[in-house]
Amino acid sequence: MVGMRRPTMADVAREVGVTAKTVSRVLNDDGPVAVETRERVMEAVRKLGYQPNLMARNMRVGARDAAIGLVIPEMGNPFFGTVAGGVESVVRPRGLTLIVGSSSETAELERSLVATFLARRVSGLMIVPSAAGDHRYLRAERAAGLPIVFLDRPAVGMAADHVVSGNREGARQGVAHLLAHGHRRIGFVGDLPAVLYTRRERFQGYRDALEAAGLPFDRALVESGHDQEAASAAVVRLLALPDPPTALFAANNFASMGAVVALARARRRDVALVGFDDLPLAEVLEPPLTVVAQDPAAIGTAAAELVLSRLDGRPSRAACREQIPTRLIARGSGELPPSR
């Protein structure tokens, strides 16, 4: 009796009265086996509920697993959940399974997850890189033909396919929208760490808009926070300045949520707000939230299509870069006039 443990190939062999090698031949269709023996083996497989260890088989024969590995920074961020959904919508019809792991925005855990995916010989590797990552260790894998695509942020230390949003232009457009409504003191609330690619690009877009309007850059108007509560505290600090901003640009979804919370707690309905990245229920806020909307599903689908094109033998060895455009959605919060 197998009992409560998972049945093994040896259990199937004992059930039928043959060797494990015979069972392996039947399951892998590898070598001659009598028709009657084959039928008895398959009946035992069904009876015992045996599941072949495909990972072990792939490693033994040098084959790739029918899976795509995806590393994201945070499981709890809805942006990356939508990215993963976009990836899965493309790879699943091709018979590939998406396996997702979170790096918690740390380079060490990211590399550990990548090592796990490589050990199981995934057919493709997709990474949203952590801020401190260095991806030179993947050069050999890419040179050997493994499809590797980076999402939301490019790789560090190697040239590789990547798909990103139009971060700089989107931020410039969002800040220019506030400037067009008469604001001259615009606070910036960004992510941490400050070296993060998306933070740097959006901050540069903020500065581009100020420069185009002939306005000086004031470092006192720049704050940071990695999560909603930290972003909320950052907004409180901005509002407490001797010459506070009349408008805010929140540079990601958590910064936007933090800004909404801080303004609501302070009962400030006179401060304009534009957020980078759309939020669930943004339309029902009071006032409704104006955003620079990304398309995370399109980032996921474009990245997955790059992986499949590499699997299908795309000849170019040069790294491909795709940029998914953003769009400004004016709903009300970004159209408030200056209060003074």
MOLINQUI-V814014 format. One record per pair of residues at least 24 apart in sequence whose ideal C-beta (glycine too) atoms are under 10 Angstrom apart, sorted by the first residue. I is the first residue (numbers start at 0). J is the second residue. If there is no record, write none. Layout:
i=I j=J
i=I j=J
This chain:
i=1 j=47
i=1 j=48
i=1 j=49
i=5 j=47
i=5 j=48
i=5 j=49
i=5 j=50
i=5 j=52
i=6 j=43
i=6 j=44
i=6 j=46
i=6 j=47
i=6 j=48
i=6 j=49
i=6 j=50
i=7 j=47
i=7 j=49
i=7 j=50
i=7 j=52
i=8 j=44
i=8 j=49
i=8 j=51
i=8 j=52
i=10 j=43
i=10 j=44
i=10 j=47
i=10 j=49
i=11 j=39
i=11 j=40
i=11 j=41
i=11 j=42
i=11 j=43
i=11 j=44
i=11 j=46
i=11 j=47
i=11 j=49
i=11 j=51
i=12 j=40
i=12 j=43
i=13 j=43
i=13 j=47
i=14 j=39
i=14 j=40
i=14 j=42
i=14 j=43
i=14 j=44
i=14 j=46
i=14 j=47
i=14 j=49
i=15 j=39
i=15 j=40
i=15 j=41
i=15 j=42
i=15 j=43
i=15 j=44
i=16 j=43
i=17 j=43
i=22 j=49
i=22 j=51
i=23 j=51
i=23 j=56
i=26 j=51
i=26 j=56
i=27 j=51
i=27 j=56
i=27 j=59
i=27 j=60
i=29 j=60
i=53 j=119
i=54 j=118
i=54 j=119
i=54 j=120
i=55 j=119
i=57 j=119
i=57 j=120
i=57 j=121
i=57 j=122
i=58 j=118
i=58 j=119
i=58 j=120
i=61 j=120
i=62 j=120
i=62 j=122
i=63 j=119
i=63 j=120
i=63 j=121
i=63 j=122
i=63 j=123
i=63 j=145
i=63 j=310
i=64 j=95
i=64 j=96
i=64 j=98
i=64 j=116
i=64 j=119
i=64 j=120
i=64 j=121
i=64 j=122
i=65 j=90
i=65 j=93
i=65 j=94
i=65 j=95
i=65 j=96
i=65 j=121
i=65 j=122
i=66 j=90
i=66 j=95
i=66 j=96
i=66 j=97
i=66 j=98
i=66 j=116
i=66 j=119
i=66 j=120
i=66 j=121
i=66 j=122
i=66 j=123
i=67 j=91
i=67 j=93
i=67 j=95
i=67 j=96
i=67 j=97
i=67 j=98
i=67 j=99
i=67 j=116
i=67 j=121
i=67 j=122
i=67 j=123
i=67 j=124
i=67 j=125
i=67 j=146
i=67 j=148
i=67 j=302
i=67 j=303
i=67 j=306
i=67 j=307
i=67 j=310
i=68 j=96
i=68 j=97
i=68 j=98
i=68 j=99
i=68 j=100
i=68 j=112
i=68 j=113
i=68 j=115
i=68 j=116
i=68 j=117
i=68 j=119
i=68 j=121
i=68 j=122
i=68 j=123
i=68 j=124
i=68 j=125
i=68 j=126
i=68 j=147
i=69 j=97
i=69 j=98
i=69 j=99
i=69 j=100
i=69 j=101
i=69 j=112
i=69 j=116
i=69 j=121
i=69 j=123
i=69 j=124
i=69 j=125
i=69 j=126
i=69 j=127
i=69 j=148
i=69 j=150
i=69 j=299
i=69 j=302
i=69 j=303
i=69 j=306
i=70 j=98
i=70 j=99
i=70 j=100
i=70 j=101
i=70 j=102
i=70 j=108
i=70 j=109
i=70 j=110
i=70 j=111
i=70 j=112
i=70 j=113
i=70 j=115
i=70 j=116
i=70 j=124
i=70 j=125
i=70 j=126
i=70 j=127
i=70 j=128
i=70 j=129
i=70 j=132
i=70 j=149
i=70 j=150
i=71 j=99
i=71 j=100
i=71 j=101
i=71 j=102
i=71 j=103
i=71 j=104
i=71 j=109
i=71 j=112
i=71 j=125
i=71 j=126
i=71 j=127
i=71 j=150
i=71 j=151
i=72 j=101
i=72 j=102
i=72 j=103
i=72 j=104
i=72 j=105
i=72 j=108
i=72 j=109
i=72 j=126
i=72 j=127
i=72 j=128
i=72 j=129
i=72 j=130
i=72 j=151
i=72 j=152
i=72 j=195
i=73 j=101
i=73 j=102
i=73 j=103
i=73 j=104
i=73 j=127
i=73 j=225
i=73 j=226
i=73 j=253
i=74 j=99
i=74 j=100
i=74 j=101
i=74 j=103
i=75 j=101
i=75 j=226
i=76 j=101
i=76 j=104
i=76 j=127
i=76 j=226
i=76 j=251
i=76 j=252
i=76 j=253
i=76 j=276
i=76 j=295
i=77 j=252
i=77 j=276
i=77 j=277
i=77 j=278
i=77 j=279
i=77 j=295
i=78 j=127
i=78 j=151
i=78 j=251
i=78 j=252
i=78 j=253
i=78 j=276
i=78 j=277
i=78 j=293
i=78 j=295
i=78 j=298
i=79 j=127
i=79 j=150
i=79 j=151
i=79 j=295
i=79 j=298
i=79 j=299
i=80 j=295
i=80 j=299
i=81 j=293
i=81 j=294
i=81 j=295
i=81 j=296
i=81 j=297
i=81 j=298
i=81 j=299
i=82 j=125
i=82 j=127
i=82 j=150
i=82 j=151
i=82 j=162
i=82 j=293
i=82 j=294
i=82 j=295
i=82 j=296
i=82 j=297
i=82 j=298
i=82 j=299
i=82 j=300
i=82 j=302
i=82 j=303
i=83 j=125
i=83 j=127
i=83 j=150
i=83 j=295
i=83 j=296
i=83 j=299
i=83 j=303
i=84 j=295
i=84 j=296
i=84 j=299
i=84 j=300
i=85 j=150
i=85 j=162
i=85 j=294
i=85 j=295
i=85 j=296
i=85 j=297
i=85 j=298
i=85 j=299
i=85 j=300
i=85 j=301
i=85 j=302
i=85 j=303
i=85 j=304
i=86 j=123
i=86 j=125
i=86 j=148
i=86 j=150
i=86 j=296
i=86 j=298
i=86 j=299
i=86 j=300
i=86 j=301
i=86 j=302
i=86 j=303
i=86 j=304
i=86 j=306
i=87 j=299
i=87 j=300
i=87 j=303
i=88 j=296
i=88 j=299
i=88 j=300
i=88 j=303
i=89 j=299
i=89 j=300
i=89 j=301
i=89 j=302
i=89 j=303
i=89 j=304
i=89 j=305
i=89 j=306
i=89 j=307
i=90 j=122
i=90 j=123
i=90 j=125
i=90 j=299
i=90 j=300
i=90 j=303
i=90 j=304
i=90 j=306
i=90 j=307
i=90 j=310
i=91 j=303
i=92 j=307
i=93 j=122
i=93 j=303
i=93 j=306
i=93 j=307
i=93 j=310
i=93 j=311
i=95 j=121
i=95 j=122
i=95 j=123
i=95 j=303
i=95 j=306
i=95 j=307
i=95 j=310
i=96 j=121
i=96 j=122
i=97 j=121
i=97 j=123
i=97 j=125
i=97 j=299
i=97 j=303
i=99 j=125
i=101 j=127
i=102 j=126
i=102 j=127
i=102 j=128
i=102 j=129
i=102 j=132
i=103 j=129
i=104 j=128
i=104 j=129
i=104 j=130
i=104 j=131
i=104 j=132
i=104 j=190
i=104 j=191
i=104 j=192
i=104 j=195
i=104 j=225
i=105 j=129
i=105 j=130
i=105 j=131
i=105 j=132
i=106 j=130
i=106 j=131
i=106 j=132
i=106 j=133
i=106 j=134
i=106 j=155
i=107 j=131
i=107 j=132
i=109 j=134
i=110 j=134
i=110 j=136
i=110 j=137
i=113 j=137
i=113 j=140
i=113 j=147
i=116 j=145
i=117 j=145
i=120 j=145
i=121 j=145
i=121 j=146
i=122 j=146
i=122 j=306
i=122 j=307
i=122 j=309
i=122 j=310
i=123 j=147
i=123 j=148
i=123 j=302
i=123 j=303
i=123 j=305
i=123 j=306
i=123 j=307
i=123 j=309
i=123 j=310
i=124 j=148
i=124 j=149
i=124 j=159
i=124 j=306
i=125 j=149
i=125 j=150
i=125 j=160
i=125 j=162
i=125 j=299
i=125 j=302
i=125 j=303
i=125 j=305
i=125 j=306
i=126 j=150
i=126 j=151
i=126 j=152
i=126 j=154
i=126 j=159
i=126 j=161
i=126 j=302
i=127 j=151
i=127 j=152
i=127 j=298
i=127 j=302
i=128 j=152
i=128 j=153
i=128 j=154
i=128 j=155
i=128 j=159
i=128 j=161
i=128 j=195
i=128 j=196
i=129 j=155
i=129 j=192
i=129 j=195
i=130 j=155
i=130 j=190
i=130 j=191
i=130 j=192
i=130 j=193
i=130 j=194
i=130 j=195
i=130 j=196
i=130 j=197
i=130 j=198
i=130 j=199
i=131 j=155
i=131 j=192
i=131 j=194
i=131 j=195
i=132 j=156
i=133 j=157
i=134 j=158
i=134 j=159
i=141 j=309
i=141 j=316
i=141 j=318
i=142 j=316
i=144 j=309
i=144 j=310
i=144 j=312
i=144 j=316
i=145 j=306
i=145 j=309
i=145 j=310
i=146 j=305
i=146 j=306
i=146 j=307
i=146 j=308
i=146 j=309
i=146 j=310
i=146 j=311
i=146 j=313
i=147 j=305
i=147 j=306
i=147 j=309
i=147 j=318
i=148 j=301
i=148 j=302
i=148 j=303
i=148 j=304
i=148 j=305
i=148 j=306
i=148 j=308
i=148 j=309
i=148 j=318
i=148 j=319
i=148 j=321
i=149 j=196
i=149 j=302
i=149 j=305
i=149 j=318
i=149 j=320
i=150 j=295
i=150 j=298
i=150 j=299
i=150 j=301
i=150 j=302
i=150 j=303
i=150 j=305
i=151 j=196
i=151 j=197
i=151 j=293
i=151 j=295
i=151 j=298
i=151 j=299
i=151 j=302
i=151 j=323
i=152 j=195
i=152 j=196
i=152 j=197
i=152 j=198
i=152 j=199
i=152 j=200
i=153 j=196
i=153 j=318
i=153 j=320
i=154 j=318
i=155 j=196
i=157 j=318
i=158 j=316
i=158 j=317
i=158 j=318
i=158 j=319
i=158 j=320
i=159 j=318
i=159 j=319
i=159 j=320
i=160 j=302
i=160 j=305
i=160 j=306
i=160 j=308
i=160 j=309
i=160 j=313
i=160 j=315
i=160 j=317
i=160 j=318
i=160 j=319
i=160 j=320
i=160 j=321
i=161 j=196
i=161 j=302
i=161 j=305
i=161 j=318
i=161 j=319
i=161 j=320
i=161 j=321
i=161 j=322
i=162 j=297
i=162 j=298
i=162 j=299
i=162 j=300
i=162 j=301
i=162 j=302
i=162 j=303
i=162 j=304
i=162 j=305
i=162 j=319
i=162 j=320
i=162 j=321
i=162 j=322
i=162 j=323
i=163 j=196
i=163 j=197
i=163 j=200
i=163 j=293
i=163 j=298
i=163 j=301
i=163 j=302
i=163 j=320
i=163 j=321
i=163 j=322
i=163 j=323
i=164 j=197
i=164 j=200
i=164 j=201
i=164 j=275
i=164 j=276
i=164 j=291
i=164 j=292
i=164 j=293
i=164 j=294
i=164 j=295
i=164 j=297
i=164 j=298
i=164 j=322
i=164 j=323
i=164 j=324
i=164 j=325
i=165 j=200
i=165 j=204
i=165 j=291
i=165 j=293
i=165 j=294
i=165 j=322
i=165 j=323
i=165 j=324
i=165 j=325
i=165 j=326
i=166 j=196
i=166 j=197
i=166 j=198
i=166 j=199
i=166 j=200
i=166 j=201
i=166 j=202
i=166 j=203
i=166 j=204
i=166 j=250
i=166 j=251
i=166 j=275
i=166 j=291
i=166 j=293
i=166 j=322
i=166 j=325
i=167 j=197
i=167 j=199
i=167 j=200
i=167 j=201
i=167 j=202
i=167 j=203
i=167 j=204
i=167 j=205
i=167 j=206
i=167 j=207
i=167 j=322
i=167 j=325
i=168 j=200
i=168 j=204
i=168 j=207
i=168 j=291
i=168 j=322
i=168 j=324
i=168 j=325
i=169 j=200
i=169 j=201
i=169 j=204
i=169 j=250
i=169 j=275
i=169 j=276
i=169 j=290
i=169 j=291
i=169 j=292
i=169 j=293
i=169 j=324
i=169 j=325
i=169 j=326
i=169 j=327
i=170 j=197
i=170 j=200
i=170 j=201
i=170 j=202
i=170 j=203
i=170 j=204
i=170 j=205
i=170 j=206
i=170 j=207
i=170 j=208
i=170 j=248
i=170 j=250
i=170 j=273
i=170 j=275
i=170 j=291
i=170 j=325
i=171 j=201
i=171 j=203
i=171 j=204
i=171 j=205
i=171 j=206
i=171 j=207
i=171 j=208
i=171 j=209
i=171 j=210
i=171 j=211
i=171 j=291
i=172 j=204
i=172 j=207
i=172 j=208
i=172 j=273
i=172 j=291
i=172 j=325
i=172 j=326
i=172 j=327
i=173 j=201
i=173 j=204
i=173 j=205
i=173 j=208
i=173 j=248
i=173 j=249
i=173 j=250
i=173 j=273
i=173 j=274
i=173 j=275
i=173 j=289
i=173 j=290
i=173 j=291
i=173 j=325
i=173 j=327
i=173 j=333
i=174 j=201
i=174 j=204
i=174 j=205
i=174 j=206
i=174 j=207
i=174 j=208
i=174 j=209
i=174 j=211
i=174 j=212
i=174 j=214
i=174 j=246
i=174 j=248
i=174 j=273
i=174 j=275
i=174 j=291
i=174 j=333
i=175 j=204
i=175 j=205
i=175 j=207
i=175 j=208
i=175 j=209
i=175 j=211
i=175 j=212
i=175 j=273
i=175 j=327
i=176 j=208
i=176 j=246
i=176 j=248
i=176 j=271
i=176 j=273
i=176 j=289
i=176 j=291
i=176 j=327
i=176 j=329
i=176 j=333
i=176 j=334
i=177 j=208
i=177 j=244
i=177 j=245
i=177 j=246
i=177 j=247
i=177 j=248
i=177 j=271
i=177 j=272
i=177 j=273
i=177 j=289
i=177 j=333
i=177 j=334
i=177 j=335
i=177 j=337
i=178 j=208
i=178 j=209
i=178 j=211
i=178 j=212
i=178 j=214
i=178 j=246
i=179 j=208
i=179 j=212
i=179 j=333
i=179 j=334
i=180 j=245
i=180 j=246
i=180 j=271
i=180 j=273
i=180 j=289
i=180 j=329
i=180 j=333
i=180 j=334
i=180 j=335
i=180 j=336
i=180 j=337
i=181 j=245
i=181 j=246
i=181 j=271
i=181 j=335
i=181 j=336
i=181 j=337
i=182 j=212
i=182 j=214
i=182 j=244
i=182 j=245
i=182 j=246
i=182 j=247
i=182 j=248
i=182 j=270
i=182 j=271
i=182 j=273
i=182 j=333
i=182 j=335
i=182 j=336
i=182 j=337
i=182 j=338
i=183 j=209
i=183 j=212
i=183 j=214
i=183 j=215
i=183 j=244
i=183 j=245
i=183 j=246
i=183 j=337
i=184 j=214
i=184 j=217
i=184 j=219
i=184 j=220
i=184 j=237
i=184 j=240
i=184 j=242
i=184 j=243
i=184 j=244
i=184 j=245
i=184 j=246
i=184 j=247
i=184 j=337
i=184 j=339
i=185 j=209
i=185 j=212
i=185 j=214
i=185 j=217
i=185 j=220
i=185 j=244
i=185 j=245
i=185 j=246
i=185 j=247
i=185 j=248
i=185 j=271
i=185 j=273
i=186 j=217
i=186 j=219
i=186 j=220
i=186 j=221
i=186 j=222
i=186 j=233
i=186 j=234
i=186 j=236
i=186 j=237
i=186 j=238
i=186 j=240
i=186 j=243
i=186 j=244
i=186 j=245
i=186 j=246
i=186 j=247
i=186 j=248
i=186 j=249
i=186 j=258
i=186 j=270
i=186 j=272
i=187 j=216
i=187 j=217
i=187 j=218
i=187 j=220
i=187 j=221
i=187 j=222
i=187 j=223
i=187 j=233
i=187 j=237
i=187 j=244
i=187 j=247
i=187 j=248
i=187 j=249
i=187 j=250
i=187 j=254
i=188 j=220
i=188 j=221
i=188 j=222
i=188 j=223
i=188 j=224
i=188 j=229
i=188 j=230
i=188 j=231
i=188 j=233
i=188 j=234
i=188 j=236
i=188 j=237
i=188 j=244
i=188 j=247
i=188 j=248
i=188 j=249
i=188 j=250
i=188 j=251
i=188 j=253
i=188 j=254
i=188 j=255
i=188 j=257
i=188 j=258
i=188 j=261
i=188 j=272
i=188 j=274
i=188 j=275
i=189 j=221
i=189 j=222
i=189 j=223
i=189 j=224
i=189 j=225
i=189 j=230
i=189 j=233
i=189 j=248
i=189 j=249
i=189 j=250
i=189 j=251
i=189 j=254
i=189 j=275
i=190 j=223
i=190 j=224
i=190 j=225
i=190 j=226
i=190 j=229
i=190 j=230
i=190 j=249
i=190 j=250
i=190 j=251
i=190 j=252
i=190 j=253
i=190 j=254
i=190 j=275
i=191 j=223
i=191 j=224
i=191 j=225
i=191 j=226
i=191 j=229
i=191 j=230
i=191 j=233
i=192 j=223
i=192 j=225
i=193 j=221
i=193 j=223
i=195 j=225
i=195 j=251
i=197 j=250
i=197 j=251
i=197 j=275
i=197 j=276
i=197 j=293
i=198 j=223
i=198 j=225
i=198 j=250
i=198 j=251
i=198 j=254
i=200 j=250
i=201 j=248
i=201 j=249
i=201 j=250
i=201 j=251
i=201 j=254
i=201 j=275
i=201 j=276
i=201 j=291
i=202 j=248
i=202 j=250
i=204 j=248
i=204 j=250
i=204 j=275
i=204 j=291
i=205 j=248
i=205 j=250
i=205 j=275
i=208 j=248
i=217 j=242
i=217 j=244
i=219 j=243
i=219 j=244
i=220 j=244
i=220 j=247
i=220 j=248
i=222 j=247
i=222 j=254
i=223 j=250
i=223 j=254
i=224 j=249
i=224 j=251
i=224 j=253
i=224 j=254
i=224 j=257
i=224 j=258
i=225 j=251
i=225 j=253
i=225 j=254
i=225 j=257
i=226 j=253
i=226 j=254
i=226 j=256
i=226 j=257
i=227 j=252
i=227 j=253
i=227 j=254
i=227 j=255
i=227 j=256
i=227 j=257
i=227 j=258
i=227 j=259
i=227 j=260
i=227 j=261
i=228 j=253
i=228 j=256
i=228 j=257
i=228 j=260
i=228 j=261
i=229 j=253
i=229 j=254
i=229 j=257
i=230 j=254
i=230 j=255
i=230 j=256
i=230 j=257
i=230 j=258
i=230 j=259
i=230 j=260
i=230 j=261
i=231 j=256
i=231 j=257
i=231 j=258
i=231 j=259
i=231 j=260
i=231 j=261
i=231 j=262
i=231 j=263
i=231 j=264
i=232 j=257
i=232 j=261
i=233 j=257
i=233 j=258
i=233 j=261
i=234 j=258
i=234 j=259
i=234 j=260
i=234 j=261
i=234 j=262
i=234 j=264
i=234 j=265
i=234 j=267
i=234 j=270
i=234 j=272
i=235 j=260
i=235 j=261
i=235 j=262
i=235 j=264
i=235 j=265
i=236 j=261
i=237 j=261
i=237 j=270
i=238 j=262
i=238 j=265
i=238 j=267
i=238 j=270
i=239 j=265
i=243 j=267
i=243 j=270
i=243 j=338
i=243 j=339
i=244 j=270
i=244 j=271
i=244 j=337
i=245 j=269
i=245 j=270
i=245 j=271
i=245 j=335
i=245 j=336
i=245 j=337
i=245 j=338
i=245 j=339
i=246 j=270
i=246 j=271
i=246 j=272
i=246 j=273
i=246 j=332
i=246 j=333
i=246 j=335
i=246 j=336
i=246 j=337
i=246 j=338
i=247 j=271
i=247 j=272
i=247 j=273
i=247 j=274
i=247 j=332
i=247 j=333
i=248 j=272
i=248 j=273
i=248 j=274
i=248 j=275
i=248 j=291
i=248 j=333
i=249 j=273
i=249 j=274
i=249 j=275
i=249 j=276
i=249 j=278
i=249 j=288
i=249 j=290
i=249 j=291
i=250 j=274
i=250 j=275
i=250 j=276
i=250 j=291
i=251 j=275
i=251 j=276
i=251 j=293
i=252 j=276
i=252 j=277
i=252 j=278
i=252 j=279
i=252 j=281
i=252 j=290
i=252 j=293
i=253 j=278
i=255 j=281
i=255 j=284
i=255 j=288
i=255 j=290
i=255 j=332
i=256 j=281
i=256 j=288
i=258 j=288
i=258 j=332
i=259 j=284
i=259 j=285
i=259 j=288
i=259 j=332
i=262 j=332
i=267 j=338
i=268 j=332
i=268 j=335
i=268 j=338
i=269 j=335
i=269 j=336
i=269 j=337
i=269 j=338
i=269 j=339
i=270 j=332
i=270 j=335
i=270 j=337
i=270 j=338
i=271 j=331
i=271 j=332
i=271 j=333
i=271 j=334
i=271 j=335
i=271 j=336
i=271 j=337
i=271 j=338
i=272 j=331
i=272 j=332
i=272 j=333
i=272 j=335
i=273 j=327
i=273 j=328
i=273 j=329
i=273 j=330
i=273 j=332
i=273 j=333
i=273 j=334
i=274 j=328
i=274 j=332
i=274 j=333
i=275 j=325
i=276 j=325
i=277 j=325
i=277 j=326
i=277 j=328
i=277 j=330
i=281 j=328
i=281 j=330
i=281 j=331
i=281 j=332
i=282 j=328
i=282 j=330
i=282 j=331
i=284 j=330
i=284 j=331
i=284 j=332
i=285 j=331
i=285 j=332
i=286 j=330
i=286 j=331
i=286 j=332
i=286 j=333
i=286 j=334
i=286 j=335
i=287 j=328
i=287 j=329
i=287 j=330
i=287 j=331
i=287 j=332
i=287 j=333
i=287 j=334
i=288 j=328
i=288 j=330
i=288 j=331
i=288 j=332
i=288 j=333
i=289 j=327
i=289 j=328
i=289 j=329
i=289 j=330
i=289 j=331
i=289 j=332
i=289 j=333
i=289 j=334
i=289 j=335
i=290 j=325
i=290 j=326
i=290 j=327
i=290 j=328
i=290 j=329
i=290 j=330
i=290 j=332
i=290 j=333
i=291 j=325
i=291 j=326
i=291 j=327
i=291 j=328
i=291 j=333
i=292 j=325
i=292 j=326
i=292 j=327
i=292 j=328
i=293 j=323
i=293 j=324
i=293 j=325
i=293 j=326
i=294 j=323
i=294 j=324
i=294 j=325
i=294 j=326
i=295 j=323
i=296 j=323
i=297 j=321
i=297 j=323
i=297 j=324
i=298 j=322
i=298 j=323
i=299 j=323
